[in-house]
């Protein structure tokens, strides 16, 4: 799964730690999502989208390998 989390954070001038605090996870979790090592739960994805005032599919997109 691809994501634009780092870009969205930059637009709002948020650090990983600040975003993590807002959605109730660790900074390491945000880092893992950004680098593609961790796929967030539906609840976490919704919280992240809420922080950025956008939709989940604007931040997270499926790749071809996600279908395999």
mmCIF file of the N, C-alpha and C atoms, coordinates in Angstrom:
data_MODEL
# 
_entry.id   MODEL 
# 
loop_
_atom_site.group_PDB 
_atom_site.id 
_atom_site.type_symbol 
_atom_site.label_atom_id 
_atom_site.label_alt_id 
_atom_site.label_comp_id 
_atom_site.label_asym_id 
_atom_site.label_entity_id 
_atom_site.label_seq_id 
_atom_site.pdbx_PDB_ins_code 
_atom_site.Cartn_x 
_atom_site.Cartn_y 
_atom_site.Cartn_z 
_atom_site.occupancy 
_atom_site.B_iso_or_equiv 
_atom_site.pdbx_formal_charge 
_atom_site.auth_seq_id 
_atom_site.auth_comp_id 
_atom_site.auth_asym_id 
_atom_site.auth_atom_id 
_atom_site.pdbx_PDB_model_num 
ATOM 1   N N  . UNK A 1 1  ? 0.843   -1.167  0.000  1.00 0.00 ? 1  UNK A N  1 
ATOM 2   C CA . UNK A 1 1  ? 0.000   0.000   0.000  1.00 0.00 ? 1  UNK A CA 1 
ATOM 3   C C  . UNK A 1 1  ? 0.897   1.241   0.000  1.00 0.00 ? 1  UNK A C  1 
ATOM 4   N N  . UNK A 1 2  ? 0.587   2.148   -0.885 1.00 0.00 ? 2  UNK A N  1 
ATOM 5   C CA . UNK A 1 2  ? 1.311   3.418   -0.927 1.00 0.00 ? 2  UNK A CA 1 
ATOM 6   C C  . UNK A 1 2  ? 0.569   4.437   -0.071 1.00 0.00 ? 2  UNK A C  1 
ATOM 7   N N  . UNK A 1 3  ? 1.324   5.429   0.387  1.00 0.00 ? 3  UNK A N  1 
ATOM 8   C CA . UNK A 1 3  ? 0.668   6.490   1.135  1.00 0.00 ? 3  UNK A CA 1 
ATOM 9   C C  . UNK A 1 3  ? 1.388   7.812   0.932  1.00 0.00 ? 3  UNK A C  1 
ATOM 10  N N  . UNK A 1 4  ? 0.671   8.873   1.185  1.00 0.00 ? 4  UNK A N  1 
ATOM 11  C CA . UNK A 1 4  ? 1.223   10.223  1.052  1.00 0.00 ? 4  UNK A CA 1 
ATOM 12  C C  . UNK A 1 4  ? 1.321   10.892  2.416  1.00 0.00 ? 4  UNK A C  1 
ATOM 13  N N  . UNK A 1 5  ? 1.516   10.081  3.433  1.00 0.00 ? 5  UNK A N  1 
ATOM 14  C CA . UNK A 1 5  ? 1.524   10.585  4.804  1.00 0.00 ? 5  UNK A CA 1 
ATOM 15  C C  . UNK A 1 5  ? 2.607   11.634  5.031  1.00 0.00 ? 5  UNK A C  1 
ATOM 16  N N  . UNK A 1 6  ? 3.796   11.380  4.530  1.00 0.00 ? 6  UNK A N  1 
ATOM 17  C CA . UNK A 1 6  ? 4.900   12.332  4.711  1.00 0.00 ? 6  UNK A CA 1 
ATOM 18  C C  . UNK A 1 6  ? 4.579   13.667  4.041  1.00 0.00 ? 6  UNK A C  1 
ATOM 19  N N  . UNK A 1 7  ? 3.988   13.615  2.866  1.00 0.00 ? 7  UNK A N  1 
ATOM 20  C CA . UNK A 1 7  ? 3.610   14.826  2.138  1.00 0.00 ? 7  UNK A CA 1 
ATOM 21  C C  . UNK A 1 7  ? 2.539   15.590  2.905  1.00 0.00 ? 7  UNK A C  1 
ATOM 22  N N  . UNK A 1 8  ? 1.544   14.865  3.392  1.00 0.00 ? 8  UNK A N  1 
ATOM 23  C CA . UNK A 1 8  ? 0.463   15.506  4.148  1.00 0.00 ? 8  UNK A CA 1 
ATOM 24  C C  . UNK A 1 8  ? 0.998   16.153  5.431  1.00 0.00 ? 8  UNK A C  1 
ATOM 25  N N  . UNK A 1 9  ? 1.930   15.470  6.085  1.00 0.00 ? 9  UNK A N  1 
ATOM 26  C CA . UNK A 1 9  ? 2.531   16.049  7.285  1.00 0.00 ? 9  UNK A CA 1 
ATOM 27  C C  . UNK A 1 9  ? 3.284   17.336  6.956  1.00 0.00 ? 9  UNK A C  1 
ATOM 28  N N  . UNK A 1 10 ? 4.016   17.319  5.859  1.00 0.00 ? 10 UNK A N  1 
ATOM 29  C CA . UNK A 1 10 ? 4.786   18.502  5.449  1.00 0.00 ? 10 UNK A CA 1 
ATOM 30  C C  . UNK A 1 10 ? 3.866   19.679  5.141  1.00 0.00 ? 10 UNK A C  1 
ATOM 31  N N  . UNK A 1 11 ? 2.743   19.408  4.499  1.00 0.00 ? 11 UNK A N  1 
ATOM 32  C CA . UNK A 1 11 ? 1.783   20.467  4.180  1.00 0.00 ? 11 UNK A CA 1 
ATOM 33  C C  . UNK A 1 11 ? 1.293   21.175  5.438  1.00 0.00 ? 11 UNK A C  1 
ATOM 34  N N  . UNK A 1 12 ? 1.136   20.403  6.518  1.00 0.00 ? 12 UNK A N  1 
ATOM 35  C CA . UNK A 1 12 ? 0.617   20.974  7.761  1.00 0.00 ? 12 UNK A CA 1 
ATOM 36  C C  . UNK A 1 12 ? 1.720   21.240  8.783  1.00 0.00 ? 12 UNK A C  1 
ATOM 37  N N  . UNK A 1 13 ? 2.962   21.049  8.348  1.00 0.00 ? 13 UNK A N  1 
ATOM 38  C CA . UNK A 1 13 ? 4.110   21.328  9.209  1.00 0.00 ? 13 UNK A CA 1 
ATOM 39  C C  . UNK A 1 13 ? 4.054   20.535  10.522 1.00 0.00 ? 13 UNK A C  1 
ATOM 40  N N  . UNK A 1 14 ? 3.689   19.258  10.417 1.00 0.00 ? 14 UNK A N  1 
ATOM 41  C CA . UNK A 1 14 ? 3.602   18.380  11.582 1.00 0.00 ? 14 UNK A CA 1 
ATOM 42  C C  . UNK A 1 14 ? 4.786   17.420  11.611 1.00 0.00 ? 14 UNK A C  1 
ATOM 43  N N  . UNK A 1 15 ? 5.321   17.172  12.790 1.00 0.00 ? 15 UNK A N  1 
ATOM 44  C CA . UNK A 1 15 ? 6.347   16.147  12.929 1.00 0.00 ? 15 UNK A CA 1 
ATOM 45  C C  . UNK A 1 15 ? 5.664   14.797  13.080 1.00 0.00 ? 15 UNK A C  1 
ATOM 46  N N  . UNK A 1 16 ? 6.447   13.734  12.945 1.00 0.00 ? 16 UNK A N  1 
ATOM 47  C CA . UNK A 1 16 ? 5.898   12.402  13.177 1.00 0.00 ? 16 UNK A CA 1 
ATOM 48  C C  . UNK A 1 16 ? 5.365   12.302  14.599 1.00 0.00 ? 16 UNK A C  1 
ATOM 49  N N  . UNK A 1 17 ? 6.095   12.868  15.549 1.00 0.00 ? 17 UNK A N  1 
ATOM 50  C CA . UNK A 1 17 ? 5.684   12.804  16.951 1.00 0.00 ? 17 UNK A CA 1 
ATOM 51  C C  . UNK A 1 17 ? 4.367   13.545  17.185 1.00 0.00 ? 17 UNK A C  1 
ATOM 52  N N  . UNK A 1 18 ? 4.199   14.687  16.546 1.00 0.00 ? 18 UNK A N  1 
ATOM 53  C CA . UNK A 1 18 ? 2.961   15.457  16.704 1.00 0.00 ? 18 UNK A CA 1 
ATOM 54  C C  . UNK A 1 18 ? 1.766   14.703  16.130 1.00 0.00 ? 18 UNK A C  1 
ATOM 55  N N  . UNK A 1 19 ? 1.946   14.121  14.951 1.00 0.00 ? 19 UNK A N  1 
ATOM 56  C CA . UNK A 1 19 ? 0.864   13.338  14.352 1.00 0.00 ? 19 UNK A CA 1 
ATOM 57  C C  . UNK A 1 19 ? 0.556   12.123  15.220 1.00 0.00 ? 19 UNK A C  1 
ATOM 58  N N  . UNK A 1 20 ? 1.591   11.458  15.681 1.00 0.00 ? 20 UNK A N  1 
ATOM 59  C CA . UNK A 1 20 ? 1.407   10.285  16.538 1.00 0.00 ? 20 UNK A CA 1 
ATOM 60  C C  . UNK A 1 20 ? 0.607   10.640  17.778 1.00 0.00 ? 20 UNK A C  1 
ATOM 61  N N  . UNK A 1 21 ? 0.927   11.756  18.394 1.00 0.00 ? 21 UNK A N  1 
ATOM 62  C CA . UNK A 1 21 ? 0.217   12.205  19.585 1.00 0.00 ? 21 UNK A CA 1 
ATOM 63  C C  . UNK A 1 21 ? -1.260  12.467  19.288 1.00 0.00 ? 21 UNK A C  1 
ATOM 64  N N  . UNK A 1 22 ? -1.530  13.059  18.145 1.00 0.00 ? 22 UNK A N  1 
ATOM 65  C CA . UNK A 1 22 ? -2.925  13.381  17.788 1.00 0.00 ? 22 UNK A CA 1 
ATOM 66  C C  . UNK A 1 22 ? -3.776  12.149  17.539 1.00 0.00 ? 22 UNK A C  1 
ATOM 67  N N  . UNK A 1 23 ? -3.156  11.080  17.026 1.00 0.00 ? 23 UNK A N  1 
ATOM 68  C CA . UNK A 1 23 ? -3.941  9.882   16.704 1.00 0.00 ? 23 UNK A CA 1 
ATOM 69  C C  . UNK A 1 23 ? -3.752  8.758   17.726 1.00 0.00 ? 23 UNK A C  1 
ATOM 70  N N  . UNK A 1 24 ? -2.911  8.987   18.730 1.00 0.00 ? 24 UNK A N  1 
ATOM 71  C CA . UNK A 1 24 ? -2.781  8.027   19.818 1.00 0.00 ? 24 UNK A CA 1 
ATOM 72  C C  . UNK A 1 24 ? -1.896  6.825   19.560 1.00 0.00 ? 24 UNK A C  1 
ATOM 73  N N  . UNK A 1 25 ? -0.826  7.019   18.787 1.00 0.00 ? 25 UNK A N  1 
ATOM 74  C CA . UNK A 1 25 ? 0.143   5.944   18.551 1.00 0.00 ? 25 UNK A CA 1 
ATOM 75  C C  . UNK A 1 25 ? 1.547   6.484   18.803 1.00 0.00 ? 25 UNK A C  1 
ATOM 76  N N  . UNK A 1 26 ? 2.545   5.629   18.640 1.00 0.00 ? 26 UNK A N  1 
ATOM 77  C CA . UNK A 1 26 ? 3.928   6.068   18.824 1.00 0.00 ? 26 UNK A CA 1 
ATOM 78  C C  . UNK A 1 26 ? 4.465   6.712   17.547 1.00 0.00 ? 26 UNK A C  1 
ATOM 79  N N  . UNK A 1 27 ? 5.522   7.476   17.704 1.00 0.00 ? 27 UNK A N  1 
ATOM 80  C CA . UNK A 1 27 ? 6.191   8.068   16.545 1.00 0.00 ? 27 UNK A CA 1 
ATOM 81  C C  . UNK A 1 27 ? 6.707   6.972   15.628 1.00 0.00 ? 27 UNK A C  1 
ATOM 82  N N  . UNK A 1 28 ? 7.162   5.863   16.224 1.00 0.00 ? 28 UNK A N  1 
ATOM 83  C CA . UNK A 1 28 ? 7.679   4.744   15.431 1.00 0.00 ? 28 UNK A CA 1 
ATOM 84  C C  . UNK A 1 28 ? 6.593   4.137   14.546 1.00 0.00 ? 28 UNK A C  1 
ATOM 85  N N  . UNK A 1 29 ? 5.357   4.139   15.028 1.00 0.00 ? 29 UNK A N  1 
ATOM 86  C CA . UNK A 1 29 ? 4.246   3.629   14.214 1.00 0.00 ? 29 UNK A CA 1 
ATOM 87  C C  . UNK A 1 29 ? 4.042   4.508   12.990 1.00 0.00 ? 29 UNK A C  1 
ATOM 88  N N  . UNK A 1 30 ? 4.069   5.818   13.187 1.00 0.00 ? 30 UNK A N  1 
ATOM 89  C CA . UNK A 1 30 ? 3.918   6.736   12.055 1.00 0.00 ? 30 UNK A CA 1 
ATOM 90  C C  . UNK A 1 30 ? 5.062   6.537   11.068 1.00 0.00 ? 30 UNK A C  1 
ATOM 91  N N  . UNK A 1 31 ? 6.276   6.398   11.579 1.00 0.00 ? 31 UNK A N  1 
ATOM 92  C CA . UNK A 1 31 ? 7.431   6.166   10.712 1.00 0.00 ? 31 UNK A CA 1 
ATOM 93  C C  . UNK A 1 31 ? 7.252   4.870   9.917  1.00 0.00 ? 31 UNK A C  1 
ATOM 94  N N  . UNK A 1 32 ? 6.815   3.812   10.587 1.00 0.00 ? 32 UNK A N  1 
ATOM 95  C CA . UNK A 1 32 ? 6.616   2.522   9.908  1.00 0.00 ? 32 UNK A CA 1 
ATOM 96  C C  . UNK A 1 32 ? 5.552   2.602   8.816  1.00 0.00 ? 32 UNK A C  1 
ATOM 97  N N  . UNK A 1 33 ? 4.510   3.375   9.061  1.00 0.00 ? 33 UNK A N  1 
ATOM 98  C CA . UNK A 1 33 ? 3.477   3.563   8.034  1.00 0.00 ? 33 UNK A CA 1 
ATOM 99  C C  . UNK A 1 33 ? 4.069   4.318   6.846  1.00 0.00 ? 33 UNK A C  1 
ATOM 100 N N  . UNK A 1 34 ? 4.796   5.389   7.124  1.00 0.00 ? 34 UNK A N  1 
ATOM 101 C CA . UNK A 1 34 ? 5.372   6.209   6.052  1.00 0.00 ? 34 UNK A CA 1 
ATOM 102 C C  . UNK A 1 34 ? 6.305   5.417   5.147  1.00 0.00 ? 34 UNK A C  1 
ATOM 103 N N  . UNK A 1 35 ? 7.098   4.524   5.723  1.00 0.00 ? 35 UNK A N  1 
ATOM 104 C CA . UNK A 1 35 ? 8.053   3.773   4.903  1.00 0.00 ? 35 UNK A CA 1 
ATOM 105 C C  . UNK A 1 35 ? 7.473   2.472   4.356  1.00 0.00 ? 35 UNK A C  1 
ATOM 106 N N  . UNK A 1 36 ? 6.194   2.219   4.641  1.00 0.00 ? 36 UNK A N  1 
ATOM 107 C CA . UNK A 1 36 ? 5.515   1.063   4.067  1.00 0.00 ? 36 UNK A CA 1 
ATOM 108 C C  . UNK A 1 36 ? 5.738   -0.244  4.792  1.00 0.00 ? 36 UNK A C  1 
ATOM 109 N N  . UNK A 1 37 ? 6.249   -0.203  6.009  1.00 0.00 ? 37 UNK A N  1 
ATOM 110 C CA . UNK A 1 37 ? 6.467   -1.432  6.771  1.00 0.00 ? 37 UNK A CA 1 
ATOM 111 C C  . UNK A 1 37 ? 5.227   -1.854  7.556  1.00 0.00 ? 37 UNK A C  1 
ATOM 112 N N  . UNK A 1 38 ? 4.306   -0.932  7.753  1.00 0.00 ? 38 UNK A N  1 
ATOM 113 C CA . UNK A 1 38 ? 3.119   -1.212  8.559  1.00 0.00 ? 38 UNK A CA 1 
ATOM 114 C C  . UNK A 1 38 ? 1.900   -0.645  7.854  1.00 0.00 ? 38 UNK A C  1 
ATOM 115 N N  . UNK A 1 39 ? 0.854   -1.456  7.774  1.00 0.00 ? 39 UNK A N  1 
ATOM 116 C CA . UNK A 1 39 ? -0.419  -1.011  7.209  1.00 0.00 ? 39 UNK A CA 1 
ATOM 117 C C  . UNK A 1 39 ? -1.340  -0.691  8.380  1.00 0.00 ? 39 UNK A C  1 
ATOM 118 N N  . UNK A 1 40 ? -1.823  0.540   8.452  1.00 0.00 ? 40 UNK A N  1 
ATOM 119 C CA . UNK A 1 40 ? -2.649  0.916   9.599  1.00 0.00 ? 40 UNK A CA 1 
ATOM 120 C C  . UNK A 1 40 ? -4.006  0.224   9.586  1.00 0.00 ? 40 UNK A C  1 
ATOM 121 N N  . UNK A 1 41 ? -4.558  0.090   10.770 1.00 0.00 ? 41 UNK A N  1 
ATOM 122 C CA . UNK A 1 41 ? -5.920  -0.439  10.885 1.00 0.00 ? 41 UNK A CA 1 
ATOM 123 C C  . UNK A 1 41 ? -6.885  0.565   10.254 1.00 0.00 ? 41 UNK A C  1 
ATOM 124 N N  . UNK A 1 42 ? -8.080  0.139   10.023 1.00 0.00 ? 42 UNK A N  1 
ATOM 125 C CA . UNK A 1 42 ? -9.102  1.039   9.488  1.00 0.00 ? 42 UNK A CA 1 
ATOM 126 C C  . UNK A 1 42 ? -9.310  2.222   10.423 1.00 0.00 ? 42 UNK A C  1 
ATOM 127 N N  . UNK A 1 43 ? -9.385  1.943   11.715 1.00 0.00 ? 43 UNK A N  1 
ATOM 128 C CA . UNK A 1 43 ? -9.585  3.000   12.702 1.00 0.00 ? 43 UNK A CA 1 
ATOM 129 C C  . UNK A 1 43 ? -8.449  4.023   12.670 1.00 0.00 ? 43 UNK A C  1 
ATOM 130 N N  . UNK A 1 44 ? -7.209  3.540   12.627 1.00 0.00 ? 44 UNK A N  1 
ATOM 131 C CA . UNK A 1 44 ? -6.066  4.452   12.593 1.00 0.00 ? 44 UNK A CA 1 
ATOM 132 C C  . UNK A 1 44 ? -6.042  5.250   11.294 1.00 0.00 ? 44 UNK A C  1 
ATOM 133 N N  . UNK A 1 45 ? -6.336  4.615   10.179 1.00 0.00 ? 45 UNK A N  1 
ATOM 134 C CA . UNK A 1 45 ? -6.383  5.325   8.892  1.00 0.00 ? 45 UNK A CA 1 
ATOM 135 C C  . UNK A 1 45 ? -7.439  6.423   8.916  1.00 0.00 ? 45 UNK A C  1 
ATOM 136 N N  . UNK A 1 46 ? -8.586  6.136   9.514  1.00 0.00 ? 46 UNK A N  1 
ATOM 137 C CA . UNK A 1 46 ? -9.648  7.140   9.624  1.00 0.00 ? 46 UNK A CA 1 
ATOM 138 C C  . UNK A 1 46 ? -9.223  8.304   10.517 1.00 0.00 ? 46 UNK A C  1 
ATOM 139 N N  . UNK A 1 47 ? -8.540  7.998   11.617 1.00 0.00 ? 47 UNK A N  1 
ATOM 140 C CA . UNK A 1 47 ? -8.052  9.057   12.502 1.00 0.00 ? 47 UNK A CA 1 
ATOM 141 C C  . UNK A 1 47 ? -7.042  9.947   11.783 1.00 0.00 ? 47 UNK A C  1 
ATOM 142 N N  . UNK A 1 48 ? -6.142  9.334   11.041 1.00 0.00 ? 48 UNK A N  1 
ATOM 143 C CA . UNK A 1 48 ? -5.143  10.098  10.297 1.00 0.00 ? 48 UNK A CA 1 
ATOM 144 C C  . UNK A 1 48 ? -5.825  10.993  9.271  1.00 0.00 ? 48 UNK A C  1 
ATOM 145 N N  . UNK A 1 49 ? -6.774  10.445  8.536  1.00 0.00 ? 49 UNK A N  1 
ATOM 146 C CA . UNK A 1 49 ? -7.506  11.232  7.546  1.00 0.00 ? 49 UNK A CA 1 
ATOM 147 C C  . UNK A 1 49 ? -8.240  12.394  8.210  1.00 0.00 ? 49 UNK A C  1 
ATOM 148 N N  . UNK A 1 50 ? -8.802  12.166  9.385  1.00 0.00 ? 50 UNK A N  1 
ATOM 149 C CA . UNK A 1 50 ? -9.503  13.216  10.117 1.00 0.00 ? 50 UNK A CA 1 
ATOM 150 C C  . UNK A 1 50 ? -8.552  14.355  10.478 1.00 0.00 ? 50 UNK A C  1 
ATOM 151 N N  . UNK A 1 51 ? -7.362  14.014  10.948 1.00 0.00 ? 51 UNK A N  1 
ATOM 152 C CA . UNK A 1 51 ? -6.373  15.039  11.297 1.00 0.00 ? 51 UNK A CA 1 
ATOM 153 C C  . UNK A 1 51 ? -6.073  15.927  10.090 1.00 0.00 ? 51 UNK A C  1 
ATOM 154 N N  . UNK A 1 52 ? -5.969  15.313  8.913  1.00 0.00 ? 52 UNK A N  1 
ATOM 155 C CA . UNK A 1 52 ? -5.648  16.066  7.702  1.00 0.00 ? 52 UNK A CA 1 
ATOM 156 C C  . UNK A 1 52 ? -6.882  16.592  6.977  1.00 0.00 ? 52 UNK A C  1 
ATOM 157 N N  . UNK A 1 53 ? -8.053  16.369  7.545  1.00 0.00 ? 53 UNK A N  1 
ATOM 158 C CA . UNK A 1 53 ? -9.321  16.824  6.974  1.00 0.00 ? 53 UNK A CA 1 
ATOM 159 C C  . UNK A 1 53 ? -9.482  16.390  5.524  1.00 0.00 ? 53 UNK A C  1 
ATOM 160 N N  . UNK A 1 54 ? -9.256  15.099  5.309  1.00 0.00 ? 54 UNK A N  1 
ATOM 161 C CA . UNK A 1 54 ? -9.385  14.520  3.982  1.00 0.00 ? 54 UNK A CA 1 
ATOM 162 C C  . UNK A 1 54 ? -9.944  13.107  4.125  1.00 0.00 ? 54 UNK A C  1 
ATOM 163 N N  . UNK A 1 55 ? -9.959  12.363  3.048  1.00 0.00 ? 55 UNK A N  1 
ATOM 164 C CA . UNK A 1 55 ? -10.464 10.991  3.079  1.00 0.00 ? 55 UNK A CA 1 
ATOM 165 C C  . UNK A 1 55 ? -9.299  10.007  3.127  1.00 0.00 ? 55 UNK A C  1 
ATOM 166 N N  . UNK A 1 56 ? -9.602  8.812   3.567  1.00 0.00 ? 56 UNK A N  1 
ATOM 167 C CA . UNK A 1 56 ? -8.578  7.770   3.658  1.00 0.00 ? 56 UNK A CA 1 
ATOM 168 C C  . UNK A 1 56 ? -7.962  7.501   2.289  1.00 0.00 ? 56 UNK A C  1 
ATOM 169 N N  . UNK A 1 57 ? -8.799  7.437   1.259  1.00 0.00 ? 57 UNK A N  1 
ATOM 170 C CA . UNK A 1 57 ? -8.263  7.114   -0.066 1.00 0.00 ? 57 UNK A CA 1 
ATOM 171 C C  . UNK A 1 57 ? -7.450  8.252   -0.685 1.00 0.00 ? 57 UNK A C  1 
ATOM 172 N N  . UNK A 1 58 ? -7.464  9.416   -0.096 1.00 0.00 ? 58 UNK A N  1 
ATOM 173 C CA . UNK A 1 58 ? -6.575  10.487  -0.546 1.00 0.00 ? 58 UNK A CA 1 
ATOM 174 C C  . UNK A 1 58 ? -5.165  10.297  0.016  1.00 0.00 ? 58 UNK A C  1 
ATOM 175 N N  . UNK A 1 59 ? -5.054  9.560   1.101  1.00 0.00 ? 59 UNK A N  1 
ATOM 176 C CA . UNK A 1 59 ? -3.757  9.328   1.746  1.00 0.00 ? 59 UNK A CA 1 
ATOM 177 C C  . UNK A 1 59 ? -3.206  7.942   1.430  1.00 0.00 ? 59 UNK A C  1 
ATOM 178 N N  . UNK A 1 60 ? -4.080  6.943   1.433  1.00 0.00 ? 60 UNK A N  1 
ATOM 179 C CA . UNK A 1 60 ? -3.658  5.557   1.228  1.00 0.00 ? 60 UNK A CA 1 
ATOM 180 C C  . UNK A 1 60 ? -4.223  5.015   -0.077 1.00 0.00 ? 60 UNK A C  1 
ATOM 181 N N  . UNK A 1 61 ? -3.355  4.407   -0.883 1.00 0.00 ? 61 UNK A N  1 
ATOM 182 C CA . UNK A 1 61 ? -3.801  3.814   -2.146 1.00 0.00 ? 61 UNK A CA 1 
ATOM 183 C C  . UNK A 1 61 ? -3.233  2.404   -2.294 1.00 0.00 ? 61 UNK A C  1 
ATOM 184 N N  . UNK A 1 62 ? -4.042  1.526   -2.837 1.00 0.00 ? 62 UNK A N  1 
ATOM 185 C CA . UNK A 1 62 ? -3.605  0.160   -3.077 1.00 0.00 ? 62 UNK A CA 1 
ATOM 186 C C  . UNK A 1 62 ? -2.663  0.105   -4.267 1.00 0.00 ? 62 UNK A C  1 
ATOM 187 N N  . UNK A 1 63 ? -1.714  -0.794  -4.187 1.00 0.00 ? 63 UNK A N  1 
ATOM 188 C CA . UNK A 1 63 ? -0.828  -1.057  -5.316 1.00 0.00 ? 63 UNK A CA 1 
ATOM 189 C C  . UNK A 1 63 ? -1.213  -2.402  -5.918 1.00 0.00 ? 63 UNK A C  1 
ATOM 190 N N  . UNK A 1 64 ? -0.656  -2.703  -7.051 1.00 0.00 ? 64 UNK A N  1 
ATOM 191 C CA . UNK A 1 64 ? -0.973  -3.950  -7.730 1.00 0.00 ? 64 UNK A CA 1 
ATOM 192 C C  . UNK A 1 64 ? -0.618  -5.157  -6.860 1.00 0.00 ? 64 UNK A C  1 
ATOM 193 N N  . UNK A 1 65 ? 0.466   -5.066  -6.123 1.00 0.00 ? 65 UNK A N  1 
ATOM 194 C CA . UNK A 1 65 ? 0.883   -6.199  -5.286 1.00 0.00 ? 65 UNK A CA 1 
ATOM 195 C C  . UNK A 1 65 ? -0.048  -6.430  -4.100 1.00 0.00 ? 65 UNK A C  1 
ATOM 196 N N  . UNK A 1 66 ? -0.857  -5.458  -3.750 1.00 0.00 ? 66 UNK A N  1 
ATOM 197 C CA . UNK A 1 66 ? -1.810  -5.625  -2.653 1.00 0.00 ? 66 UNK A CA 1 
ATOM 198 C C  . UNK A 1 66 ? -2.909  -6.623  -3.020 1.00 0.00 ? 66 UNK A C  1 
ATOM 199 N N  . UNK A 1 67 ? -3.076  -6.889  -4.288 1.00 0.00 ? 67 UNK A N  1 
ATOM 200 C CA . UNK A 1 67 ? -4.128  -7.783  -4.747 1.00 0.00 ? 67 UNK A CA 1 
ATOM 201 C C  . UNK A 1 67 ? -3.669  -9.229  -4.822 1.00 0.00 ? 67 UNK A C  1 
ATOM 202 N N  . UNK A 1 68 ? -2.401  -9.452  -4.604 1.00 0.00 ? 68 UNK A N  1 
ATOM 203 C CA . UNK A 1 68 ? -1.854  -10.809 -4.719 1.00 0.00 ? 68 UNK A CA 1 
ATOM 204 C C  . UNK A 1 68 ? -1.942  -11.533 -3.395 1.00 0.00 ? 68 UNK A C  1 
# 
